[in-house]
Amino acid sequence: MNEPRFTRIVVGLYHDVPDDSIRVAAEVAGLMGLKLIGFFVEEQDLIDLAAMPFVREFRPFGGGWARIDAEQIARDLAHASRAAQRLLAAAARESGAASRFHSARGALAETIASILRTGDIVIVAEPPHPAAQASPRFETLMRAAFASAATVLLVPRRIVRRSGDVVAVATSPDDPTPAVGAVIAAAAREGLVVVDAVGPTVEVQAPAGMAGAPKAVRIRPAGTSPEAIMAALATVRERLLVINRQSFADNVALALARTRGVPVLVLEPAHRSGG
């Protein structure tokens, strides 16, 4: 079984990025001993919109319709960049992860996708407000993340617990999810649950440099369908799910994150991840 080799956690920062995405990124970086990279993107769409003379915004309390202030937009973005940098640095200090902050201007999804490489884990966080979950920006960012060579960590809008077992869903004999789950569980001092859809052929290897893997509790689902996996997790209180993208569609991974209320780490197939 080839365990994917990770080197960086990459989180895209923008003017309304959810704080939970930064905290989760730093937490995983600290647990796995990875560099935490924050990219603040000054979204070109906002800047272009403010530059259009016919575009107006409605200001309540008697303000009426007024032209968008391009200079104010620039100041707001600069303020958001400094705030994001402070949040990233604070989260990194708390988790013990080494961090680096960058800023760039461009379209959010394209800018983040352009810096991703094999060995990265990229954070894709649901917007904090339900109405924004169907926004083109979120959908475009998710597509760009899954189209890249990076592993994707989906962070739901609402995280229901911050401690608990690490769950690895294994659907093939050489599935890397148990090995990755074992590394995270050992580092977090949490239990490991393997939802084992293929039986005793799936082994949990010891994390590199560690004396042994955490003892795994095995659950046998009734099948490999999303419904069967959900049913198998009915009594589990996990903090993180690890799945293989080869086994589940992207929308299923997002549904798992939303339904279970925990981050879902989606591993790329071995031929893409370099594992």
C-alpha positions as CSV (number, residue, x, y, z in Angstrom):
1,M,0.0,0.0,0.0
2,N,1.5,3.4,-1.0
3,E,0.8,6.2,1.4
4,P,0.6,9.5,-0.4
5,R,3.4,11.9,0.4
6,F,2.2,15.4,1.4
7,T,4.3,18.5,1.8
8,R,2.0,21.5,2.1
9,I,-1.5,22.6,3.2
10,V,-2.7,25.3,0.9
11,V,-5.7,27.6,1.9
12,G,-7.1,30.2,-0.3
13,L,-7.8,33.4,1.6
14,Y,-10.2,36.1,0.4
15,H,-12.4,38.8,1.8
16,D,-15.0,36.6,3.4
17,V,-13.2,33.4,3.9
18,P,-14.6,31.3,6.8
19,D,-12.5,31.3,9.9
20,D,-13.0,27.6,10.3
21,S,-11.2,26.9,7.1
22,I,-8.0,28.6,8.4
23,R,-8.3,26.8,11.8
24,V,-8.8,23.4,10.1
25,A,-5.9,24.0,7.7
26,A,-3.5,24.9,10.5
27,E,-4.7,22.0,12.7
28,V,-4.1,19.4,9.9
29,A,-0.7,21.0,9.0
30,G,0.4,20.8,12.6
31,L,-0.8,17.2,13.0
32,M,0.9,16.0,9.8
33,G,4.0,18.2,10.1
34,L,3.3,20.1,6.9
35,K,3.9,23.7,5.8
36,L,0.9,25.9,6.0
37,I,0.6,28.2,2.9
38,G,-2.0,30.9,2.8
39,F,-2.7,32.7,-0.5
40,F,-4.8,35.9,-0.2
41,V,-6.4,36.6,-3.5
42,E,-7.5,40.1,-4.4
43,E,-10.4,39.0,-6.6
44,Q,-10.1,40.7,-9.9
45,D,-13.9,40.4,-10.5
46,L,-14.5,42.8,-7.6
47,I,-12.0,45.3,-8.8
48,D,-13.3,45.2,-12.4
49,L,-16.9,45.6,-11.2
50,A,-16.0,48.7,-9.2
51,A,-14.3,50.2,-12.2
52,M,-17.4,50.0,-14.4
53,P,-19.1,53.5,-14.4
54,F,-22.6,52.2,-14.9
55,V,-22.5,49.8,-11.9
56,R,-24.4,51.0,-8.8
57,E,-24.8,49.7,-5.2
58,F,-27.8,50.4,-3.0
59,R,-27.0,52.1,0.3
60,P,-29.7,51.7,3.0
61,F,-30.8,54.4,5.5
62,G,-31.3,57.0,2.8
63,G,-28.2,56.5,0.9
64,G,-30.0,55.3,-2.2
65,W,-28.2,54.1,-5.3
66,A,-24.6,55.2,-5.7
67,R,-21.6,54.4,-7.7
68,I,-19.3,51.8,-6.2
69,D,-16.2,53.4,-4.7
70,A,-13.2,51.7,-6.3
71,E,-10.8,53.2,-3.9
72,Q,-12.9,52.0,-1.0
73,I,-12.9,48.5,-2.5
74,A,-9.1,48.6,-2.7
75,R,-8.9,49.7,1.0
76,D,-11.3,47.0,2.0
77,L,-9.3,44.3,0.2
78,A,-6.0,45.6,1.8
79,H,-7.7,45.4,5.2
80,A,-9.0,41.9,4.5
81,S,-5.6,40.8,3.5
82,R,-4.0,42.0,6.7
83,A,-6.8,40.4,8.8
84,A,-6.4,37.1,6.9
85,Q,-2.6,37.2,7.5
86,R,-3.1,37.7,11.2
87,L,-5.6,34.9,11.4
88,L,-3.3,32.5,9.5
89,A,-0.3,33.4,11.8
90,A,-2.4,33.0,15.0
91,A,-3.8,29.6,13.8
92,A,-0.3,28.4,12.8
93,R,1.2,29.4,16.2
94,E,-1.6,27.5,18.0
95,S,-1.1,24.4,16.0
96,G,2.7,24.5,15.9
97,A,2.8,24.6,12.1
98,A,5.3,26.6,10.0
99,S,3.4,29.1,7.8
100,R,3.9,31.4,4.9
101,F,1.6,34.1,3.6
102,H,1.3,35.2,0.0
103,S,-0.9,37.6,-1.9
104,A,-1.9,37.8,-5.5
105,R,-4.5,39.4,-7.7
106,G,-6.7,37.4,-10.1
107,A,-9.7,35.1,-10.3
108,L,-9.9,33.1,-7.0
109,A,-10.2,29.6,-8.5
110,E,-7.6,30.1,-11.3
111,T,-5.1,31.7,-8.9
112,I,-5.3,28.9,-6.4
113,A,-5.3,26.2,-9.1
114,S,-2.2,27.7,-10.6
115,I,-0.1,27.2,-7.5
116,L,-1.2,23.7,-6.6
117,R,1.1,20.7,-7.2
118,T,1.4,17.1,-6.3
119,G,1.9,16.7,-2.6
120,D,-0.4,19.6,-1.7
121,I,-3.6,19.4,0.3
122,V,-5.9,22.2,-0.7
123,I,-8.7,23.5,1.6
124,V,-12.1,24.0,0.0
125,A,-14.5,25.5,2.6
126,E,-18.2,26.0,2.2
127,P,-19.3,29.6,2.4
128,P,-20.5,30.7,5.9
129,H,-23.9,31.7,4.6
130,P,-26.3,29.1,3.0
131,A,-27.3,31.4,0.1
132,A,-23.6,31.6,-1.0
133,Q,-23.2,27.8,-1.2
134,A,-24.8,27.8,-4.7
135,S,-22.6,30.7,-5.8
136,P,-20.6,30.3,-9.0
137,R,-17.4,31.1,-7.0
138,F,-17.7,28.2,-4.6
139,E,-18.6,25.7,-7.4
140,T,-15.8,27.0,-9.6
141,L,-13.3,26.8,-6.7
142,M,-14.3,23.2,-5.9
143,R,-14.0,22.2,-9.6
144,A,-10.6,23.8,-9.9
145,A,-9.4,22.0,-6.7
146,F,-10.6,18.6,-7.9
147,A,-9.1,19.2,-11.3
148,S,-5.7,19.8,-9.8
149,A,-3.1,17.3,-8.7
150,A,-3.7,18.2,-5.0
151,T,-5.6,16.3,-2.4
152,V,-8.7,18.1,-1.4
153,L,-9.9,18.8,2.2
154,L,-13.6,19.7,2.2
155,V,-14.6,21.8,5.2
156,P,-18.4,22.0,5.9
157,R,-20.1,25.3,6.8
158,R,-20.9,23.9,10.3
159,I,-18.4,21.6,12.1
160,V,-20.2,19.6,14.8
161,R,-17.2,18.3,16.7
162,R,-13.5,19.0,17.0
163,S,-12.4,15.8,18.6
164,G,-13.1,12.1,18.0
165,D,-12.0,9.2,15.9
166,V,-10.4,9.5,12.5
167,V,-12.4,7.4,10.0
168,A,-10.9,5.9,6.9
169,V,-13.2,4.4,4.2
170,A,-11.5,1.6,2.4
171,T,-13.1,0.2,-0.8
172,S,-10.2,-1.7,-2.4
173,P,-7.3,-3.9,-1.1
174,D,-4.7,-1.2,-1.9
175,D,-6.7,1.7,-0.7
176,P,-4.3,4.3,0.9
177,T,-7.0,5.7,3.2
178,P,-6.2,3.5,6.3
179,A,-2.5,4.5,6.1
180,V,-3.3,8.2,5.9
181,G,-5.9,7.9,8.6
182,A,-3.4,6.1,10.8
183,V,-0.9,8.9,10.5
184,I,-3.5,11.6,11.4
185,A,-5.0,9.5,14.3
186,A,-1.6,8.8,15.8
187,A,-0.6,12.4,15.6
188,A,-3.9,13.6,17.1
189,R,-3.9,10.8,19.7
190,E,-7.3,9.7,18.5
191,G,-8.8,6.4,17.7
192,L,-8.9,5.0,14.1
193,V,-12.0,3.5,12.6
194,V,-11.7,1.7,9.2
195,V,-14.9,1.3,7.3
196,D,-13.7,-1.8,5.6
197,A,-15.8,-2.6,2.5
198,V,-13.3,-5.3,1.2
199,G,-12.6,-7.4,4.2
200,P,-9.4,-8.6,6.0
201,T,-7.2,-7.9,2.9
202,V,-7.0,-4.2,3.9
203,E,-4.1,-3.7,6.4
204,V,-3.3,-0.7,8.5
205,Q,0.4,0.1,8.2
206,A,2.4,1.9,10.9
207,P,3.0,5.5,10.1
208,A,6.6,6.2,8.9
209,G,8.9,6.7,11.8
210,M,6.4,5.5,14.4
211,A,6.5,2.4,16.5
212,G,3.1,1.2,15.4
213,A,-0.3,2.3,14.0
214,P,-3.2,3.0,16.3
215,K,-5.3,0.0,16.9
216,A,-8.1,0.1,14.3
217,V,-11.7,-0.6,15.0
218,R,-13.2,-2.2,11.8
219,I,-16.7,-1.7,10.6
220,R,-18.1,-3.7,7.7
221,P,-20.7,-1.7,5.7
222,A,-23.4,-3.4,3.8
223,G,-21.8,-2.2,0.5
224,T,-19.8,0.7,-1.0
225,S,-22.7,3.0,-1.8
226,P,-22.9,6.4,0.0
227,E,-26.0,5.1,1.8
228,A,-24.2,2.1,3.1
229,I,-21.3,4.1,4.3
230,M,-23.6,6.6,6.0
231,A,-25.4,3.7,7.7
232,A,-22.1,2.2,8.9
233,L,-21.2,5.5,10.5
234,A,-24.4,5.8,12.5
235,T,-22.8,5.2,15.9
236,V,-19.4,6.8,15.1
237,R,-18.4,10.2,16.4
238,E,-15.6,11.2,14.2
239,R,-13.6,14.4,13.7
240,L,-12.4,13.6,10.2
241,L,-13.2,11.3,7.3
242,V,-10.6,10.1,4.8
243,I,-11.9,8.8,1.5
244,N,-10.5,7.9,-1.9
245,R,-11.8,10.0,-4.8
246,Q,-11.5,6.9,-7.0
247,S,-14.4,5.4,-5.1
248,F,-16.7,8.4,-4.7
249,A,-17.9,11.3,-6.9
250,D,-17.1,14.8,-5.8
251,N,-20.7,15.6,-4.9
252,V,-20.8,12.6,-2.6
253,A,-17.7,13.8,-0.8
254,L,-19.4,17.2,-0.3
255,A,-22.6,15.5,0.9
256,L,-20.6,13.4,3.4
257,A,-19.0,16.6,4.8
258,R,-22.3,18.4,5.1
259,T,-24.2,15.4,6.5
260,R,-21.5,14.3,9.0
261,G,-20.5,17.9,9.9
262,V,-16.8,17.1,9.8
263,P,-14.0,17.8,7.3
264,V,-13.5,15.2,4.6
265,L,-10.0,14.5,3.2
266,V,-10.4,13.3,-0.4
267,L,-7.3,11.4,-1.7
268,E,-6.5,11.4,-5.3
269,P,-6.0,8.1,-7.1
270,A,-2.4,6.8,-6.9
271,H,-1.6,7.6,-10.6
272,R,-2.4,11.2,-10.0
273,S,-1.1,11.8,-6.5
274,G,2.2,10.3,-7.1
275,G,1.8,7.8,-4.3
